[in-house]
Amino acid sequence: MKESSRKLNLMRGPAPAFPFSPFINRKWGAVLCGLMLLCSAPSAAQNAGGAGNFSITEVNGRAEQQGTGGTWQTLSPNAVLGTGLRTGTGRVMLRSGNTRLLVGSASRLRVYQQEPDFQEGQFLYEGTGGFFALGWHMNLDAAGRVRVDLSPATSAPRVAVLQGRARFSNGTRTFWAKAGEQVSLKTGQVSAFSETDPWYLAQFVGPGAATIEALRGQVQVRSGNATRAAERGRALAAGDSVTTGAAAWVEIGFTGGGYLRLTELGELNVVSVDKTARGREVTLRLLRGSAWNVVEKGQGGYRITTPVVSTAVRGTTFRVDASGMVKVFDGRVEVPSEASVTLEAGSQKKPGEATQPLQPDEIDRLNMELDRERAQPLTLQVQTFAPGQPRLPSQRELTLFARSLPGSDVDVQVGEQRLRLKADGDSGIYRLPADFALSEGRQQLTVTTRRYEQVQQRRVWVRIDRTAPVLTDLRREQRGRVLELTGEVRDQPGQRTELTVTLPDGRVQTRWLPSGPFRMVLPAPNTLGAVGLTARDPAGNEEHASLP
């Protein structure tokens, strides 16, 4: 059969419809209608897998089903499928006899004419029986297996036959597709299918993470009805959208490694991020702008689509624009929206056009420069004294400076307390907040810097001392031209104290003394008056005394 003859018109509703020419009389119209219904009606064996017989055998993650009253309730195993089912981040397995149905994350179905009607998301159907999808009706013969891709992140809804055969009908045309073929549910076109993202093979473990790792300029996150400024470290949930302003960009990292950079005037929707036994499955939708994608090899599936094209990869560096342009810088990218076109490194393609050699532009050069910055080795230097000042054995208030790469997250931990250091612009210097006070005593500080997947850590000891030295048993005795001062100075063990003596004639003498009794012999003053003593510890705490 010629390819052009395998294109079918898409019906809007899920139920079959049979338009007739006004030139066909009612008798022959009824006969023709009966014949078409007979041809398209599933057999009893095929109907054995109807949705009315499906029961829930396994629920992982978040899933709900709709009852006859229209209300949604949390789904539990062993329940019978009601009138509808939807998943958040999670998967559901259903069974009817020898037929199995796996529902992926962010998916939705209803029951129509006792069969599943797939409306959105990802599905794997194994066995016999029939189902609906976007106005089409499909029937599988014995031991059939198909995957249905209707994710809101795909611009090319399709059904791919993995095993056996499937019959497709939209009320105006019926045909069969065999294993290794896929059918576009938009155009009815049949094309070869080569699977690169078997999401259903990896066991679902739990929700994965999509986290804002870096940003510059105006970036906002919309979650539900709330829109807020983005912050580094914020986790994005399924359904969240990120937008960037002029000259802005944001980097989003994923469970298992890899990241996406949304450049200026862009909008990205997080459809789902699943954590699986093999890594993770990421599904994204780019609505505006350009997305630079660096996908780690061996970490699971990664799909990002636009209103024009769909892409699926498992380890590559590529760019995709909302307009449908795809550029591959490393690895390979499948474009299932264009009859499973595969782009190799060094190539680019616009929708509906031939593949061309890669031609980097300003957006590409910006992303490559940001990638180089991201790949810089992380460094960390820590000092507990102000720049240009000597290091002291103790401090009244903690002075802490850290140097690391700009854009790092730097914090300090003291015991159970953890505090984030504030960046001094883009200088790479990080400081403690001015109002932070550390308790007295000798304490260990653990300073940690994080930047993307890199972590560096340093430990330093500090002594906080806000207690002044104590002067006791002070005596003054003058013998001729000699003045003798005695007494005791008490301070922190092992710490020396600066003792300054001011004589009545203005002369000043200074000594560094250990804790304990002291004796100072000085030239006698030339005038009468009190002798002043000041004991100062290394932290700057002072005690004053006067000897008449």
Secondary structure, 3 states (H helix, E strand, C coil): CCHHHHCCCCCCCCCCCCCCCCCCCHHHHHHHHHHHHHHHCCCHHHHCCCHHHCEEEEEEEEEEEECCCCCEEECCCCCECCCEEEEEEEEEEEEECCEEEEECCCCEEEEECCEEEEEEEEEEEEEEEEEEECCEEEEEEEEEEEEEEECCCCCCCEEEEEECEEEEECCCCEEEEECCEEEECCCCCEEECCCCCCHHHCCEEEECCEEEEEEECCEEEEECCEEEECCCCCEECCCCEEEECCCCEEEEEECCCCEEEECCCCEEEEEEEEEECCEEEEEEEEEECEEEEEECCCCEEEEEECCCCEEEECCEEEEEECCCCEEEEEEEEEEHHHCCEEEECCEEECCCCCCEECCCCHHHHHHHHHHHHHCCCCCCEEECCCCCCCCCCCECCCCCEEECCCCCEEEEEECCEEEECEECCCCCEEECCCCCCCCCEEEEEEEEEEECCEEEEEEEEEEECCCCCEEEEEEEEEECCEEEEEEEEECCCCCCEEEEEECCCCCEEEEEECCEEEEEEEECCCCCCCEEEEEECCCCCEEEEEEC
